[in-house]
């Protein structure tokens, strides 16, 4: 108390003085600084002010008036509050009243005032300081990671160049301060890549890139802010390497698979022409389908030449000068062939082979109109001065060396020579016709047709007409009696030289060489004969630009597209397609060759577009299985074989074809059987065993069976062949009308035939269907057995008295008494009843036995066990021996009639059981006739005919 005595005294003195003054104690305002600057870290609540928050009052140390009771803040939504720490010293602190986020607001400015405690404890008469401005800055915390602005970056570079910057990646940070919101560094995470990145995100290549080595790169990139915080997710950067811009086609596949039966398929759906940005005035593109390795140049329906001519409606009467070798066509046997099942027979001539056509084959009636046609593949002639290469030549056989007509190649020119015999006045006539065509020496197959309407001669090559560019006149050949020789592959030199020989050999391949005398072929038929089943096509013609021009060659193996705009050309090329209309096309490769020529303004050509080569792979088609079904045995009596119509062995024939089909192309193939309809081109019926004997049998088909069909038939002693391209139904109808006759079948037991059918010239063949025709023959008649003497095993003999009636009754000693007659009648009635009962029992038993034997007995041999068991009614005995004999004769007549009918309808045995020769049959027939004559002699005149009563 002593220490505090003076201050307390002073306090009370001052308080007393203040009270004495009466309300004028709090006469001064508090004082604070005019402005404050503060800093607060986000997510914290304490503000660091400069200068510190302190309020002074001149009324101090007077209680209440000299003390600071509060600080008040004025400002819109200022999230702060001021708190007085010491009322006497006036110290205070500034705090955050709510969450402070730098990303939401970085700075705050508001007003603050200080308030004293007033004049007394009640706080009355308080005073406030002047207004001071407070600036608060919110300090940032590195709470966010950098994020890239794009999820994926893409760029492309040209090979062989070093770039300062290929592309720039950019990241950003949500932090508010420059320190934490700025990106200070980028880094490539992927190791071993030829790329680098700087602090600004620019990516460059560190070495020259090669398109052939690698076409694309994918790298991962990270970013760091200035607080060294890394991105949570790296970004991917794709860099495509483009080849150096070279004009050419892009976006095409080297191989296109074609599924048979799918119609038209686009070849280049994504193809486009790269011109490297140069201004162009026109583009011309040629697409060529190369099929010269398939048969005669494309995938045709490879039927025989005769069948094709019939299908196309060609006139009949043509002579095939190069048929397939056979015993009847042996003049082609020595020639070299390049045969295959998928094409007609091809003959190759290497300058050493030729053949003479027999005189009986050569058309002798050539008039002013005739046609020569052939398939030919020919290349440039060897040697500097090429010699004539003869395809066909008709020259003198002996003595002289005159060429009457010939077709030959000379220096890639086709020449036709025609020198006729004229009886008129000698005048110059057109004799040599020349054509100069690229096709003659391009080493590819072409179809040549020469129509002669003398003096005009027209050439068709692949269906296109060509007139001769040169016609040479000459004197006619004077008629002579020298025979001529027709040759193929060279010309026959019959005179002048010491020994006849061939000259002017042909180098190349020929097929289907024919001459048709008397008329020329129409252009429609010529186009049909050389028509190709596969080729190029354009889909959606209406979608092409108006400036696009296109045209095909006749075979549709070459397509030319022209346009002024590259985009229009690219659109047209995507429409180019391949089509094959064959039901079973030849599988394998078809080569494609594409060439392009580009024109620039004022220049002929400004860009060189490399050619491209691709292939169409025709996949293996589902092969058909041709099946022939029907009855395999035909049993007929000999009388049917002797009839004018004979028998029809294949009357129940059926031909079907099935294929194994899978799901759509590209999916898993689940096989299933499906029946299909298609054409056949021949059916052969061969005789198995000995050949037919024309003196007593024949196998033939009537011409009416082939009417209305594309069918022909040839027959011989070894069988019959029906040929021509026609439907399976028409072949069925024709084969069902095939007739076999044998007008002397006595020694024949059976005939066997084998039937096979073919499609596409033997590419698909049917099963071998064997048919047997069996013959039923008559057997020698068996003598009738007296059934009364030898009753059936099922009948017991019944003995009854025979009543003998005499003509002279008076010799018997008078008429029998009435009692005797009654007894006889009673006994006869009893016997009749017993016999009827026994007969019924026997009949029932016999029918049951027959039913049991029906399943095991041959129905054709029923007649052997059908002998009747005859039981004589005892009542008939009363008529005497004469009546009994009549009954027996009547039943014998009935048995003879039944045996004759059985012999005609069924026969005595099967053909397999009959081993008798013609002589034995004739002897048996003679024996039967003698027996019949004896029987007729033994019978009385009234029994000459067996009547039915």
Beta strands, then each sheet from edge to edge (+ up, - down):
strand 1: 30-31
strand 2: 35-41
strand 3: 48-50
strand 4: 56-57
strand 5: 68-74
strand 6: 80-86
strand 7: 91-96
strand 8: 107-116
strand 9: 132-139
strand 10: 147-148
strand 11: 152-158
strand 12: 167-168
strand 13: 171-172
strand 14: 183-188
strand 15: 195-197
strand 16: 202-205
strand 17: 216-225
strand 18: 235-242
strand 19: 248-250
strand 20: 255-258
strand 21: 264-266
strand 22: 272-274
strand 23: 282-290
strand 24: 318-320
strand 25: 336-337
strand 26: 347-350
strand 27: 355-357
strand 28: 369-377
strand 29: 389-396
strand 30: 403-410
strand 31: 413-418
strand 32: 429-436
strand 33: 445-453
strand 34: 456-461
strand 35: 464-467
strand 36: 470-474
strand 37: 484-488
strand 38: 491-493
strand 39: 501-503
strand 40: 507-517
strand 41: 534-538
strand 42: 549-552
strand 43: 558-563
strand 44: 576-580
strand 45: 588-599
strand 46: 612-618
strand 47: 625-629
strand 48: 633-637
strand 49: 654-661
strand 50: 672-675
strand 51: 679-688
strand 52: 697-700
strand 53: 712-716
strand 54: 719-727
strand 55: 739-742
strand 56: 750-759
strand 57: 764-765
strand 58: 769-776
sheet 1: 1+ 4-
sheet 2: 3+ 2- 9- 8+ 5-
sheet 3: 6+ 7-
sheet 4: 10+ 13-
sheet 5: 11+ 18+ 17- 14+
sheet 6: 12+ 16- 15+
sheet 7: 19+ 22-
sheet 8: 20+ 46+ 45- 23+ 43- 42+
sheet 9: 21+ 44- 41+
sheet 10: 24+ 40- 26+ 25-
sheet 11: 24+ 40- 28+ 33- 34+ 35-
sheet 12: 27+ 37- 29+ 30- 31+ 32- 36+
sheet 13: 38+ 39-
sheet 14: 47+ 49- 50+
sheet 15: 48+ 58+ 56- 51+ 54- 53+
sheet 16: 48+ 58+ 56- 57+
sheet 17: 52+ 55-
end
